[in-house]
Amino acid sequence: MTRYAFEPAPATSVAIQGRAERFPVRRVYCVGRNYEAHVREMGHDPDRSPPIFFCKPADAVVEVADGEEGRFPYPGETSNCHHEIELVVAIGEGGRDIPQDQARRHIFGYAIGLDMTRRDLQRAAAKAGQPWETGKAFDASAPMGPIHAVQDTGYLDTGALSLHVNGETRQQADLSQLIWNVDETIATLSRLFELQPGDLIFSGTPEGVGVGEVRRGDVMSGRFDGLGELRVRVI
């Protein structure tokens, strides 16, 4: 029997819509600059350069139950915290060097997620050529709704993704507008890391983060066709 110096932290997991079992989270991968209009608003030219990947810790995931309002604690050391609404892809079968035409068999399901960002810290780090962790990988930076199994949704190539803050539209796009689609993302990521069951991939955010600053008391409402609503209040 393994003995620990102190009690290990509980494993992070997310509800699976309509099922009793839960999805255990292993790693959280995120794709940067994956919608053309968002790339432009961030001051870059969109192209087919290899995608940008970064990670968040598994315990950055904050589960928001279906039909409930989650809470996002405004993080310290920032005066410019932004929302980034994204389709999240849950991996159910691992693999390395996955061919693009086989990527779909590795998908367990989909969810709506928010890649919350301390934009001022991210920009300062990027300008200095430093990693993005302080801007991206902080506590509670990945609120997400329940995972919908692919058997219930089918494979998603299109679908309206949107975010409203206090009822005002901030972000909207269609999944078909991804620069690197989900299959390409899985194939490319699997050449850099061996994917495993339990991995989550935040697939990229549409334009609108240029006005994406949130304040305490704001209510963020993210939607994707067929996946319901992710509702989160900033506290």
KEDREN-351756 format. One record per atom (N, C-alpha, C, O): y, z, x. Coordinates in steps of 0.02 Angstrom, whole numbers, padded with zeros to 5 digits, always signed. Example, Ala and Ser with C-alpha at 12.3 -4.5 7.8 and 13.67 -1.06 7.14 Angstrom:
REM residues 2
-00284+00390+00660
-00225+00390+00615
-00165+00390+00660
-00166+00423+00712
-00112+00354+00642
-00053+00357+00684
+00002+00394+00645
+00057+00402+00670
REM end
This chain:
REM residues 235
-00060+00000+00042
+00000+00000+00000
+00063+00000+00044
+00069+00041+00089
+00109-00046+00030
+00170-00051+00070
+00217+00006+00053
+00228+00023-00005
+00244+00037+00105
+00293+00090+00097
+00361+00065+00120
+00366+00033+00172
+00413+00080+00081
+00480+00058+00097
+00524+00118+00114
+00511+00173+00090
+00575+00105+00154
+00622+00159+00171
+00662+00181+00110
+00683+00238+00107
+00672+00136+00063
+00704+00152-00001
+00680+00102-00053
+00648+00052-00035
+00693+00115-00115
+00667+00073-00169
+00697+00003-00165
+00758-00005-00164
+00654-00049-00163
+00681-00117-00161
+00720-00134-00224
+00707-00108-00278
+00769-00179-00216
+00809-00201-00273
+00763-00238-00322
+00717-00273-00301
+00775-00231-00387
+00734-00267-00436
+00743-00342-00429
+00797-00366-00410
+00691-00379-00444
+00693-00452-00440
+00739-00479-00494
+00740-00454-00551
+00778-00530-00477
+00821-00563-00526
+00779-00611-00568
+00737-00647-00541
+00790-00611-00633
+00754-00657-00677
+00800-00677-00734
+00849-00643-00749
+00782-00731-00768
+00822-00758-00822
+00775-00771-00881
+00718-00791-00872
+00800-00760-00941
+00761-00773-01001
+00746-00847-01009
+00785-00890-00989
+00688-00861-01038
+00668-00929-01056
+00673-00933-01132
+00640-00895-01167
+00713-00978-01156
+00726-00983-01228
+00662-00991-01268
+00622-01036-01255
+00651-00946-01316
+00594-00950-01361
+00529-00925-01332
+00476-00934-01363
+00530-00894-01273
+00468-00870-01242
+00476-00797-01222
+00531-00772-01211
+00419-00763-01217
+00419-00693-01197
+00426-00685-01121
+00457-00638-01097
+00396-00732-01084
+00399-00727-01011
+00468-00746-00985
+00507-00779-01020
+00483-00725-00924
+00548-00737-00893
+00541-00781-00831
+00486-00787-00803
+00595-00811-00811
+00596-00855-00752
+00621-00814-00693
+00678-00793-00692
+00577-00802-00642
+00599-00764-00584
+00640-00808-00537
+00619-00863-00519
+00698-00784-00517
+00743-00823-00475
+00728-00811-00401
+00726-00754-00378
+00716-00866-00365
+00703-00861-00293
+00766-00875-00252
+00790-00832-00216
+00791-00936-00258
+00852-00956-00223
+00899-00993-00271
+00877-01020-00322
+00963-00992-00254
+01013-01028-00293
+01048-01079-00247
+01085-01060-00202
+01035-01143-00260
+01067-01197-00224
+01123-01226-00267
+01116-01230-00328
+01178-01247-00236
+01233-01277-00273
+01253-01343-00239
+01249-01349-00178
+01274-01391-00281
+01295-01456-00256
+01371-01460-00262
+01398-01448-00316
+01405-01476-00209
+01478-01482-00210
+01499-01554-00219
+01465-01601-00197
+01556-01564-00252
+01588-01630-00258
+01540-01683-00285
+01526-01732-00251
+01516-01672-00346
+01465-01718-00373
+01488-01755-00435
+01447-01789-00467
+01552-01749-00454
+01581-01792-00505
+01643-01825-00474
+01683-01791-00442
+01651-01890-00484
+01704-01927-00450
+01773-01898-00464
+01812-01887-00418
+01789-01885-00527
+01855-01860-00545
+01868-01792-00513
+01925-01777-00493
+01817-01751-00508
+01825-01685-00475
+01837-01694-00400
+01878-01658-00371
+01802-01741-00369
+01813-01754-00298
+01886-01774-00286
+01917-01750-00238
+01913-01816-00330
+01982-01838-00322
+02031-01780-00332
+02079-01774-00294
+02019-01738-00382
+02066-01683-00394
+02065-01632-00337
+02113-01594-00328
+02010-01631-00299
+02006-01587-00241
+02034-01619-00178
+02031-01590-00124
+02061-01681-00185
+02095-01713-00129
+02050-01755-00084
+02067-01767-00026
+01993-01777-00110
+01947-01817-00069
+01932-01883-00104
+01944-01890-00164
+01906-01931-00067
+01886-01995-00094
+01811-01993-00112
+01770-01978-00068
+01793-02008-00174
+01722-02007-00193
+01685-02064-00160
+01709-02121-00159
+01626-02050-00136
+01583-02102-00107
+01511-02078-00110
+01496-02026-00141
+01467-02116-00080
+01396-02098-00081
+01374-02065-00016
+01318-02073+00007
+01420-02027+00014
+01401-01987+00073
+01348-01937+00051
+01345-01920-00008
+01307-01913+00097
+01257-01862+00079
+01291-01804+00042
+01345-01783+00061
+01258-01777-00009
+01288-01723-00048
+01299-01660-00007
+01264-01648+00043
+01347-01620-00029
+01361-01556+00002
+01321-01502-00034
+01324-01497-00096
+01284-01462+00003
+01246-01407-00026
+01272-01341+00002
+01290-01336+00061
+01272-01290-00040
+01284-01222-00018
+01241-01176-00061
+01213-01198-00111
+01237-01113-00043
+01193-01066-00079
+01231-01006-00104
+01283-00987-00077
+01205-00976-00156
+01225-00911-00180
+01164-00865-00176
+01108-00890-00182
+01172-00800-00167
+01114-00756-00169
+01086-00753-00239
+01122-00761-00288
+01021-00740-00244
+00989-00737-00309
+01021-00685-00354
+01027-00695-00414
+01042-00629-00325
+01070-00576-00367
+01143-00589-00387
+01175-00547-00418
+01170-00648-00368
+01235-00670-00396
+01228-00694-00467
+01277-00700-00504
+01165-00709-00487
+01152-00732-00556
+01161-00674-00604
+01132-00621-00596
+01202-00686-00655
+01212-00638-00709
+01188-00672-00773
+01219-00720-00796
+01135-00647-00802
+01107-00676-00863
+01150-00659-00923
+01170-00601-00933
+01164-00710-00963
+01199-00699-01027
+01151-00721-01082
+01133-00779-01086
+01132-00674-01124
+01083-00688-01176
+01112-00736-01228
+01172-00738-01240
+01068-00775-01258
+01087-00823-01308
+01124-00789-01365
+01099-00740-01394
+01183-00815-01383
+01222-00787-01438
+01263-00726-01420
+01298-00700-01464
+01261-00704-01358
+01300-00645-01338
+01357-00665-01292
+01360-00721-01267
+01403-00619-01281
+01459-00631-01236
+01448-00592-01172
+01446-00531-01172
+01441-00629-01117
+01433-00597-01053
+01499-00573-01024
+01552-00586-01053
+01495-00538-00968
+01555-00512-00936
+01555-00532-00862
+01506-00524-00827
+01612-00557-00841
+01622-00575-00771
+01677-00530-00742
+01735-00537-00760
+01659-00484-00697
+01710-00441-00667
+01753-00480-00617
+01727-00511-00571
+01819-00480-00628
+01863-00517-00583
+01854-00490-00512
+01859-00430-00500
+01839-00536-00465
+01822-00513-00397
+01882-00490-00357
+01939-00510-00370
+01869-00449-00308
+01922-00425-00263
+01940-00478-00211
+01906-00528-00203
+01994-00465-00177
+02018-00506-00120
+02034-00578-00140
+02029-00623-00098
+02054-00588-00202
+02075-00655-00223
+02130-00649-00275
+02134-00601-00313
+02173-00700-00276
+02223-00705-00329
+02217-00773-00363
+02262-00795-00399
+02160-00807-00351
+02151-00875-00378
+02076-00888-00390
+02045-00925-00353
+02049-00856-00441
+01978-00864-00457
+01970-00919-00509
+02002-00919-00561
+01926-00968-00493
+01918-01027-00535
+01849-01029-00567
+01800-01002-00540
+01845-01062-00624
+01782-01078-00657
+01758-01147-00636
+01798-01191-00621
+01692-01156-00634
+01661-01222-00624
+01598-01224-00668
+01548-01193-00652
+01602-01260-00724
+01545-01264-00770
+01495-01315-00743
+01514-01367-00716
+01430-01300-00750
+01379-01344-00721
+01314-01342-00762
+01298-01292-00794
+01278-01397-00759
+01209-01397-00783
+01166-01368-00727
+01170-01390-00670
+01124-01319-00744
+01079-01288-00696
+01009-01316-00706
+00984-01319-00762
+00977-01336-00652
+00909-01362-00653
+00862-01309-00624
+00872-01287-00567
+00812-01289-00662
+00764-01238-00640
+00701-01272-00615
+00672-01315-00649
+00680-01254-00555
+00621-01284-00523
+00558-01244-00540
+00557-01183-00533
+00507-01280-00563
+00445-01247-00581
+00386-01264-00536
+00335-01230-00537
+00394-01316-00495
+00342-01336-00448
+00375-01352-00382
+00421-01393-00379
+00352-01321-00328
+00383-01329-00263
+00363-01394-00228
+00320-01431-00252
+00395-01405-00171
+00377-01464-00132
+00427-01478-00077
+00484-01453-00079
+00406-01516-00029
+00448-01538+00027
+00446-01614+00029
+00395-01645+00015
+00502-01645+00048
+00506-01718+00052
+00482-01751-00012
+00440-01796-00011
+00509-01729-00067
+00489-01753-00133
+00517-01823-00145
+00578-01832-00139
+00476-01873-00160
+00502-01939-00176
+00545-01936-00240
+00530-01898-00286
+00597-01976-00241
+00642-01974-00299
+00606-01989-00364
+00621-01959-00416
+00557-02035-00362
+00523-02053-00424
+00472-02001-00447
+00442-02008-00499
+00463-01947-00407
+00420-01892-00426
+00458-01827-00438
+00428-01775-00451
+00524-01830-00433
+00565-01769-00437
+00557-01734-00504
+00559-01672-00507
+00550-01772-00558
+00551-01741-00624
+00492-01694-00636
+00498-01646-00674
+00436-01706-00604
+00379-01663-00616
+00389-01593-00586
+00349-01548-00598
+00442-01585-00547
+00457-01520-00517
+00506-01479-00560
+00520-01421-00544
+00531-01509-00614
+00581-01475-00656
+00546-01432-00709
+00503-01455-00746
+00566-01369-00711
+00541-01323-00763
+00584-01326-00825
+00559-01326-00881
+00650-01330-00815
+00695-01331-00872
+00767-01332-00850
+00783-01344-00792
+00811-01319-00898
+00883-01326-00887
+00921-01267-00919
+00896-01235-00966
+00981-01254-00893
+01023-01201-00921
+01096-01220-00909
+01111-01268-00872
+01141-01183-00940
+01213-01190-00926
+01232-01134-00878
+01212-01077-00887
+01272-01151-00827
+01293-01101-00779
+01366-01109-00759
+01395-01162-00769
+01393-01056-00731
+01461-01057-00703
+01458-01040-00629
+01431-00988-00609
+01486-01084-00588
+01494-01071-00517
+01564-01043-00508
+01611-01081-00495
+01571-00978-00514
+01637-00947-00507
+01657-00946-00433
+01616-00935-00389
+01721-00960-00421
+01744-00974-00353
+01809-00939-00338
+01857-00943-00376
+01811-00903-00281
+01874-00877-00255
+01906-00934-00217
+01895-00942-00157
+01947-00975-00253
+01971-01038-00225
+02014-01027-00163
+02009-01066-00115
+02055-00976-00163
+02098-00965-00105
+02057-00950-00043
+02073-00973+00012
+02004-00911-00051
+01961-00895+00006
+01921-00956+00028
+01912-00967+00088
+01897-00996-00020
+01860-01056-00003
+01904-01105+00036
+01883-01132+00087
+01965-01116+00012
+02010-01163+00045
+02029-01139+00115
+02032-01179+00162
+02040-01074+00123
+02056-01048+00189
+01998-01057+00237
+02007-01074+00295
+01938-01045+00212
+01878-01053+00255
+01869-01127+00274
+01855-01142+00332
+01877-01172+00225
+01869-01243+00240
+01920-01267+00291
+01904-01305+00336
+01982-01244+00283
+02035-01264+00330
+02020-01240+00400
+02036-01274+00449
+01988-01181+00406
+01971-01154+00472
+01904-01177+00497
+01883-01157+00552
+01869-01220+00459
+01803-01243+00479
+01751-01190+00476
+01702-01191+00514
+01760-01142+00430
+01713-01086+00423
+01670-01093+00361
+01687-01133+00317
+01615-01056+00355
+01572-01060+00296
+01609-01037+00233
+01661-01004+00236
+01581-01056+00175
+01612-01043+00110
+01589-00978+00077
+01609-00964+00021
+01548-00939+00110
+01516-00882+00075
+01565-00837+00039
+01552-00818-00018
+01620-00819+00070
+01666-00771+00037
+01697-00802-00025
+01716-00765-00071
+01703-00868-00027
+01731-00901-00085
+01681-00916-00140
+01700-00924-00198
+01617-00920-00122
+01567-00944-00169
+01510-00895-00183
+01484-00895-00238
+01492-00853-00135
+01429-00815-00140
+01440-00742-00155
+01399-00700-00136
+01494-00725-00189
+01509-00655-00202
+01469-00629-00263
+01436-00667-00297
+01473-00564-00274
+01436-00531-00328
+01454-00561-00396
+01513-00574-00409
+01404-00571-00438
+01413-00594-00507
+01445-00663-00512
+01474-00679-00564
+01440-00704-00460
+01474-00769-00459
+01436-00824-00493
+01459-00882-00493
+01378-00810-00523
+01339-00862-00556
+01315-00841-00625
+01255-00833-00635
+01360-00831-00673
+01338-00817-00742
+01300-00877-00769
+01320-00934-00757
+01246-00866-00806
+01210-00921-00835
+01173-00900-00899
+01158-00841-00908
+01161-00948-00941
+01125-00936-01003
+01050-00942-00994
+01027-00953-00938
+01011-00936-01047
+00938-00941-01043
+00917-01011-01023
+00952-01060-01034
+00858-01014-00992
+00829-01078-00971
+00791-01109-01030
+00752-01075-01063
+00804-01172-01043
+00768-01209-01095
+00715-01252-01061
+00731-01295-01019
+00652-01241-01078
+00597-01277-01046
+00602-01351-01059
+00623-01373-01113
+00582-01390-01009
+00587-01463-01014
+00543-01490-01070
+00556-01544-01097
+00490-01454-01087
+00448-01475-01143
+00487-01475-01209
+00469-01511-01255
+00540-01434-01212
+00580-01430-01273
+00640-01477-01271
+00663-01500-01324
+00666-01491-01212
+00728-01530-01206
+00715-01603-01188
+00757-01646-01202
+00657-01618-01157
+00649-01682-01125
+00688-01682-01059
+00725-01635-01045
+00681-01736-01020
+00717-01741-00957
+00789-01763-00972
+00799-01809-01012
+00837-01731-00940
+00907-01743-00956
+00939-01789-00905
+00943-01774-00845
+00961-01847-00929
+00999-01894-00888
+01071-01900-00913
+01116-01918-00875
+01081-01885-00977
+01147-01887-01007
+01157-01824-01048
+01111-01785-01057
+01218-01814-01071
+01233-01756-01112
+01303-01731-01097
+01325-01731-01039
+01338-01710-01148
+01407-01688-01141
+01410-01616-01114
+01379-01571-01142
+01446-01607-01060
+01456-01542-01028
+01530-01525-01035
+01573-01566-01020
+01545-01464-01058
+01615-01447-01068
+01626-01372-01057
+01580-01332-01062
+01689-01355-01043
+01709-01285-01038
+01776-01276-01072
+01823-01314-01061
+01780-01224-01114
+01843-01205-01147
+01861-01135-01124
+01817-01092-01116
+01925-01123-01114
+01950-01056-01097
+02000-01037-01151
+02051-01070-01161
+01984-00983-01187
+02025-00961-01243
+02036-01017-01294
+02090-01022-01323
+01984-01058-01304
+01987-01112-01352
+02018-01176-01326
+02017-01227-01361
+02045-01176-01266
+02077-01235-01236
+02027-01272-01192
+01993-01241-01150
+02022-01337-01200
+01976-01377-01159
+02001-01378-01087
+02058-01397-01074
+01957-01359-01041
+01973-01360-00970
+01933-01414-00932
+01960-01449-00890
+01869-01420-00948
+01825-01467-00913
+01782-01503-00964
+01758-01473-01012
+01771-01568-00953
+01723-01604-00994
+01702-01668-00958
+01743-01701-00925
+01639-01685-00964
+01611-01745-00933
+01542-01756-00963
+01519-01716-01004
+01511-01810-00943
+01442-01823-00963
+01398-01820-00901
+01419-01841-00847
+01338-01795-00908
+01293-01788-00852
+01280-01855-00817
+01266-01857-00757
+01286-01910-00854
+01275-01976-00825
+01328-01993-00773
+01319-02041-00735
+01382-01954-00769
+01436-01968-00721
+01425-01934-00653
+01467-01940-00609
+01369-01899-00645
+01354-01870-00579
+01352-01925-00526
+01326-01979-00537
+01380-01910-00467
+01375-01957-00411
+01302-01959-00388
+01273-02013-00379
+01274-01900-00378
+01203-01893-00361
+01168-01864-00422
+01181-01806-00439
+01125-01903-00455
+01093-01878-00515
+01041-01824-00498
+01028-01811-00439
+01013-01794-00548
+00968-01738-00538
+00908-01757-00495
+00889-01720-00450
+00878-01815-00509
+00819-01836-00470
+00838-01846-00396
+00801-01825-00352
+00894-01878-00383
+00917-01888-00314
+00932-01822-00280
+00917-01813-00221
+00962-01776-00317
+00978-01711-00289
+00916-01673-00268
+00913-01646-00213
+00865-01672-00311
+00803-01638-00295
+00770-01669-00233
+00749-01633-00188
+00767-01736-00231
+00736-01770-00175
+00773-01755-00109
+00742-01740-00058
+00840-01758-00111
+00879-01745-00051
+00874-01673-00029
+00865-01659+00031
+00879-01626-00076
+00875-01555-00058
+00807-01538-00029
+00803-01496+00016
+00755-01570-00053
+00687-01554-00029
+00675-01579+00042
+00625-01561+00073
+00719-01621+00067
+00714-01641+00138
+00747-01591+00184
+00736-01591+00244
+00788-01548+00155
+00823-01497+00194
+00790-01428+00188
+00791-01389+00235
+00760-01415+00130
+00726-01351+00117
+00662-01366+00079
+00659-01413+00040
+00612-01325+00090
+00552-01330+00048
+00567-01294-00018
+00574-01233-00020
+00570-01332-00072
+00584-01303-00137
+00523-01264-00161
+00466-01280-00146
+00537-01211-00199
+00484-01168-00224
+00496-01153-00298
+00553-01156-00321
+00443-01136-00335
+00454-01113-00404
+00502-01054-00404
+00496-01008-00364
+00549-01055-00451
+00599-01003-00454
+00667-01022-00426
+00716-00986-00433
+00670-01081-00393
+00734-01104-00367
+00778-01130-00424
+00753-01160-00472
+00842-01120-00419
+00892-01146-00466
+00938-01193-00428
+00957-01180-00371
+00956-01249-00460
+01004-01296-00431
+01062-01304-00478
+01055-01330-00533
+01122-01281-00457
+01183-01294-00494
+01206-01365-00474
+01222-01377-00415
+01208-01410-00522
+01209-01482-00506
+01278-01511-00493
+01283-01571-00477
+01331-01472-00498
+01398-01498-00486
+01443-01489-00547
+01418-01483-00603
+01508-01489-00535
+01555-01476-00589
+01602-01534-00600
+01621-01568-00552
+01622-01547-00663
+01670-01601-00677
+01741-01581-00658
+01754-01525-00634
+01787-01628-00668
+01858-01614-00655
+01883-01560-00703
+01851-01543-00753
+01941-01532-00685
+01971-01481-00726
+01977-01414-00692
+02006-01367-00719
+01949-01409-00631
+01954-01345-00595
+02022-01338-00563
+02040-01284-00540
+02060-01393-00560
+02128-01389-00534
+02172-01343-00576
+02221-01315-00551
+02154-01336-00640
+02188-01289-00684
+02139-01235-00706
+02144-01206-00760
+02091-01222-00661
+02035-01179-00679
+02044-01106-00666
+01995-01068-00669
+02104-01083-00650
+02114-01013-00637
+02101-00971-00699
+02123-00990-00754
+02067-00915-00691
+02055-00870-00747
+02087-00802-00733
+02098-00784-00675
+02101-00766-00786
+02131-00699-00781
+02090-00651-00824
+02052-00671-00868
+02099-00588-00811
+02064-00537-00851
+02082-00545-00925
+02140-00553-00943
+02030-00543-00966
+02039-00552-01037
+02023-00621-01062
+02011-00631-01121
+02022-00671-01017
+02005-00740-01036
+01932-00744-01058
+01889-00708-01032
+01918-00787-01107
+01850-00800-01129
+01832-00872-01113
+01865-00918-01136
+01780-00881-01072
+01756-00947-01053
+01697-00965-01097
+01651-00925-01107
+01697-01026-01123
+01644-01049-01167
+01618-01116-01142
+01652-01167-01149
+01558-01116-01113
+01528-01177-01087
+01475-01204-01134
+01437-01165-01163
+01472-01269-01140
+01423-01300-01184
+01391-01361-01151
+01423-01396-01111
+01328-01373-01168
+01294-01434-01150
+01250-01453-01209
+01218-01410-01240
+01248-01518-01224
+01209-01541-01282
+01138-01514-01280
+01101-01527-01233
+01119-01478-01333
+01051-01453-01340
+01036-01388-01305
+00981-01361-01312
+01084-01362-01266
+01071-01300-01229
+01113-01242-01255
+01114-01188-01225
+01148-01253-01310
+01187-01198-01340
+01252-01186-01304
+01282-01231-01276
+01274-01123-01305
+01339-01103-01278
+01330-01045-01229
+01291-01000-01240
+01368-01048-01175
+01373-00993-01127
+01442-00964-01135
+01492-00997-01120
+01446-00902-01158
+01510-00870-01173
+01519-00810-01128
+01477-00765-01127
+01573-00809-01089
+01584-00757-01039
+01657-00735-01041
+01703-00776-01041
+01667-00669-01042
+01735-00641-01040
+01750-00615-00970
+01708-00583-00939
+01810-00629-00946
+01832-00603-00881
+01858-00533-00892
+01901-00522-00935
+01834-00485-00853
+01855-00415-00861
+01883-00389-00795
+01904-00331-00792
REM end
